[in-house]
Amino acid sequence: MSDTVQQPVTSHPELGALPLARTAIDRGCERRTRAGWLDGLRADPETRHLVMIGGRARVLDGELVLLEGSQVPADGTEIYLGADGSTEIVLHSFAEAPAAADGAPGTAATHPEQWLGLRDVAAGLGARDAGLFVEAVAIANWNHTMNFCPGCGGKLELRDSGWVKHCPAEGIEHFPRTDPAVIVAITDEDDRLLLGANKAWGGTRFSTLAGFVEPGESLESAVIREVAEESGVIVQNPRYMGSQPWPFPRSLMLGFTATATGTELLPDGVEIIDLRWFTREQLAAEVRSGAIAVPSGASIASALIEHWFGGVLPEPERLEN
């Protein structure tokens, strides 16, 4: 037998490796349950620490800044993130900047690093740091909001290196939750793309339609229901294209394409206030002129639109003074 270790082959659906779905971290699920695991990492000088304040972290030269233990402010929520090879990484999350966090947002100190949010930098980070940042934001959101037992209202205790909340009164454990949501690129028989303007965006920003999966509902059924509710369009043949976490605060976005059986549009008027069918030429022209905006960056909506378009959309033209 060969002693060569076979490396796992990573395959992706049609959208490919989406920015927030990349990772190169071993989360160490079996290690984080060990008693005293965080205590041991805290005492190990080789451990590296990610400080996050209000969902933002330090970024320098396109990489997350990882600190030695002596550089970390006290009293943050401490959560094990995993290992990069032999290097163990621990998150220290603060809802607000601690007094000791020199250079944190809002303080007078200056640093070459920037404090940035996940959406600001995700597409430009490498796989390790993109995965770390997504994991950190998601688990921190849960830790900062899940403080009391939903059954009895009692105070919950943190366990398993930040991944479990225990209710001592009821003797039960609570785990981080993820809310699945479908997002759909809809085309008609002429291969035009349907985009909608959400009321919250003011009417000039258009995107693919999306919505949360309801209890007891399949992903395909959610695609058909959500599209019909928001646009009046009946779709068929939902096809899975890819997924990525969207930890704002705890969604998993599942991308689909679907084909419309008709083209009559009826925006719901609550979430969606405008709907339009676009050819590739029309969409490119309106984005270029600045008449409308579409998602960009790390969002799966951007990936779905550009997959249909066949490439990167043009940048809006800027008028020179």
Buried (B, 14 or more C-beta within 10 A) or exposed (E): EEEEEEEEEEEEEEBEEBBBBBBBBEBBEEBBBEEEBBEEBBEEEEBBBBBBBBBBBBBEEEBBBBBEBEEBBEEBBBBBBBBBEEEBBBBBBBBEBBEEBBBBEEEEEEEEBBBBBBBBBBBBBEBBBBBBBBBBBBBBBBBBEBEBBEEEEEEBEBBBBBBBBBBEEEEEEBEBEBEBBBBBBBBBEEEBBBBBBBBEBEEEBBBBBBBEBEEEBEBBBBBBBBBBBBBBBBBEEBBBBBBBBBBEBBBBBBBBBBBBEEEEBEBBEEBBBBBBBBEBEBBBBBBEEEEBBBBBEBBBBBBBBBBBBEEEBEEEEEEEE
